Amino acid sequence: MAMLLKKVLGVRSSTPNLRRDHRESCWDDPPPQNRVVVRPTAAGSSTGAFDRIPDEILYVIVKMLGPKEAARISAVCRSWRSLVSDNRLWIHFLQIQSLHPYHHRGSSSDPCAWDSIFFAETRLRSGYPLQLYYSQAPQLSFMKIYGQRALVPGSVIIDGGSGYCKFGWSKYNAPSGRSATFYEFGNIETPLHSRLSLFYTTIYSKMQVKPPNQPLVVSIPICHYDDTESAKASRKQLREAIHSVLFDLNVPSVCAINQATLALYAARRTSGIVVNVGFQHTSVVPILHGEVLSKVGVESVGMGALKLTEFLRQQLQQKNIHFDSLYTVRELKEKLCYVALNYKAELSKNTQASYEVSSEGIFTLAEERFQTGEILFQPRLAGVRAMGLHQAVALCMDHCHDAELMYDDSWYKTVVLSGGTACLPGLAERLEKELHEMLPSAMATGIRVIPPPYGADSAWFGAKIISNLSTFPGAWCVTKKQFKHKFKREL
């Protein structure tokens, strides 16, 4: 067989009098549920001596050769090109590649990597604004996509976050470092441009890279999303300041996307409602085809990670439980706290659990474990006058329903959670239960709440999906020249 394969690579012309009937191949990898190309063998062409071998055996042989040799075989003749260019073969190669990415500091493979690749290449490759109707998209060649993805340059990803910043390389499995957000650089009187400049310079220094060498994907913080003129001006000012600072640092091209949109992409969705439990606030953001719908209404609740940590701190102090710092309380929140599906029923249960904090000893909590998360739904428990999380999401859904932006209501019935505190066990289930009980049955049917797909790093992973697209950076990034041209045009 080895000699036969060598013979194939040495063939330079087809034999016209040898022709086999093409039949449906028995591929062992089921094709994805989407529009993929399966090219039949051209009439009058041949694979030479391999005509006598069944298609499924040829497929196994080519699969074992790997992508490089498969690409070489495709240049032999039309029959081999037809066989080798079948999308299912290259989907297989992409799946194998997704299981063996660039590893970093012991990070493990992402079990959803292939799903993310397929989502990105079928839904995001056109760039922004997204292609609205997939039926109008040209048929995809995954052989071409495989080759294009191999040429995509490594990019820097900086997700500013609201509690802390995550940064790293697009080819890595996870962020390589964390830092304070740009809000913490300088003081309240420090101009925005200076604060951002110091922030990005610090990140590049920590990564030990030079800004001019790689494209950059950066998240835009979730803020100023009221549909008012002042909010619009603030959003525009922040976006322009980020671009201006980065181009002053000679970054070659910049892709700046809202954090909520990136979290939605990480969940392999382009439309839905993102609930971001931030550091100080929780934002409920409706997104349709990748666009934040400020006019429909972004809800904001004055309850975030800091308030939950502070509430737990007060509970511990009331029980004379001593700790060294607020970082200890935050660790206890992350390791022991959860959200009860039924708060009243949970009060009658034994919920005691312990956790050992390094250098401080063992801490034992009971009802504090679920009371801490409960203030998201009952802010009054923490002395806060605000809507509960479920009420804010229901209000947002009501606005989306009234806006009648699509022929059906399914687009806003997917709710994606993001943010570190949104990782509390039970939060997604509780929110989904509350929405089903609160909303009319017609609106509640089909609602699904998805936990943060990549934990606190969901927005970073959404950026990673974008930065590894076969059309990146061209379809998503803006250069300094393009930015200046657009800025002048708007003036």
MOSULKA-V935850 format. One line per field, one symbol per residue. phi: phi as a letter, one per 20 degrees, with the letter a starting at -180 (. if undefined). burial: b if it has 9 or more other C-alpha atoms within 8 Angstrom, else e. A space follows every 50 residues. Layout:
BEGIN
phi=???
burial=???
END
This chain:
BEGIN
phi=.ffffffffefcbedfedbdfecffefedffffaececeffffndbemfe feeggffffffffffnffffffffefafffffffeggfffffffffffec ffeblmfefefdgfgfffgffdddffndffffdffefffedffffgffff efffcedcdfmddbedcrefeeebgeacbffffeencfefggffffffff ffffffelcegfebfcdceegealdfedffffffffffffffffffffem ffbcddcggfffffffelcdcqddddeefdcddddecclndfefffpeec dfbcgfffffffgfffffeleebebfffffffffedebdffcfffffeee dfbcbeegmcoedddcfffdffffffecgffdmdeaffgfffffffffff ffflecfceffeeeddebofffeggnfffffffffffeeggfeffnfcdd fgfcmfdgffffffgffdffeeegfdedeffffffffffff
burial=eeeeeeebbeeeebbeebbeeeeeeeeeeeeeeeebbeeebeeebbbeee beeebbebbeebbebbbebbbbbbbbbbbbbbbbbbbbbbbbbbbeebbe bebbeeeebeeebbebbebbbebbbbbbebbeeeeeeeeebbbebbebbe ebebbbbbbbbbebbbbbbbbbbebbebebbbeebeeeeeeebebbbbbb eebbbeeeeebbebbbbbbbbbeebbbeeebbebbeeebebbbebbbeee bbbbbbbbbbbbbbbbbbebbbbbbbbbbbbbbbbbbbbbebbbebbbbb bebbbbbbbebbbebbbeeeeeeeebebbbbbbbebbbbbeebeebeeee beebbebeeeeeeebbbbbbbbbbbbbbbbeeeeeebbbbebbbbbbebb eeeeeeeebebbbbbbbbbbbbbbebbbbbbbbbbbeebeeebbeebebb bbeebbbbbbbbbbbbbbbbbbbebbbbbbeebeeeeeeee
END
